[in-house]
């Protein structure tokens, strides 16, 4: 069978690569093309456009790059038509991929969508596109199946969260010993995030000179993005090592996103940090219907981890949170919440389940 994957970000590249690995086991004749990153390429996907060219965040940033985005639509449509896939696999990246789902429907191409757009948080009308244009919606958050059924009378698949499966395996590795307490800084995977979050994080940890500081370098970004901020003190900057960093960390400062969930599953107490473009943030506050920005709090439906957002993210506030989480009741409570979170996310072998849904859809197309 022929499969075309559309992935726009680093987390999607990771999860899609696991699915591709399982898909090749189920379909030995699989032919794989798409847009993605290094991990998908390592699994044998012919990458036609790399994710480093695709990561635009926020309303303002999207508008600034609108010409590039429109050209990307034109390019990928031609590539898909030339490839003639049995299934178009859309992975997250909803602003782009939902439009591609509508286009694929018009051209009679079967669509599997892995990692649902957050229609429960905002733009719920997108669920109509999913109902009308997506053949198989594959969800990774436990409350999404109920949402789609009750609000849209739509049956979707809940397969568990891929990060829970990945981290569970990673935690089995031997733990590296460090003579000092280690604080991990995860300032995001986009240049805009690094420029806003990393300076505040670095200034905050100046109050803890005895701690070892390790910065997780995003796999899609070069070292030069970080070096302007690393002049005052010796910091370890590690690329392709986020999980190794978290496994040995005492505490973490994390930019909102999948990294908040990964940090929780590694049982590392964290502070969630986020500063958006002011205009983008104002628009988001008007449109978004959820109380939290971190996946940890969204899934648990309570503030298990502190979220310092926009003006709340100050050096003073961040230092106070670090002291609170170093030891004591607040730390123990957060670790207990992490156990509850993990129990909610296990649904067997996630990637194999996803691959089976995609392969079954391809067989129906024959």
Secondary structure by P-SEA (a helix, b strand, c coil): cbbbbbbccaaaaaaaaaaaaaaaaaccbbbbbbcccaaaaaacccccccccccccccaaaaaaaaaaaaaaaaaaaaaaaaacccccccccccccaaaaaaaaaaabbbbbbccccccccccccaaaaaaccccbbbbcccaaaaaaaaaccbbbbbcccaaaaaaaaaaacbbbbbccbbbbbbccccaaaaaccaaaaaaaacccccbbbbbbccccccccccccccccbbbbbbcccaaaaaaacccccccccaaaaaaaaabbbbbbbbcccaaaaaaaaaccccccccaaaaaaccccccccccccccaaaaaaaaaaacccaaaaaaaaaaaaaaaacccccaaaaaaaaaaaaaaaac
